[in-house]
Amino acid sequence: MANMRYLIFADIAEKEGFKNVARLFRAIAFAEQVHARNHYDLLREYREDAKVVAAAPIGPGNTSKNLELARAGELFEINEMYPVYIEIARYQGENRAVKSFIWALEAEKIHADLYSIAKEYVDRGQDMPIDGQVWICPVCGHTSIGREPPEKCPICGVPRKMFVGF
């Protein structure tokens, strides 16, 4: 669900003239898709009905508000959601789920920081400066900004050549 919210927020940022913030939203939307795919792939053998609940703020507004909403959603995942998921998965002996949740948690910390930085610029009426590209690891969702992605992903170890640039 974060993926779709961030794509909507990207369209709004683009219309308001914040091209780099729009790019940031699109890149992080891709990272959220990576997380969702990782989590979903672990459910292949699950045969029960499940109710999905997202505790994320809704109601898009201008880019400043959307950055605030995005950061709040990331902080919920960092402080409440993933820590609980990790402990439950450990308790149940679901080691692959533990890894998936830890990878996502580490990426979400970066996302929250980037949204904070972007909001500071937007609140001054400026686009966030991005020197290079926003790079996303397609395995764990690690996010970095620069001319080149890291030599290897600091979260999962994937080589530079695998990163997707926005």
Secondary structure by P-SEA (a helix, b strand, c coil): caaaaaaaaaaaaaaacaaaaaaaaaaaaaaaaaaaaaaaaaaccccbbbbbbbccccccccaaaaaaaaaaaaaaaacccaaaaaaaaaaacaaaaaaaaaaaaaaaaaaaaaaaaaaaaaaacccccccccccccccccccccccccccccccccccccccccc
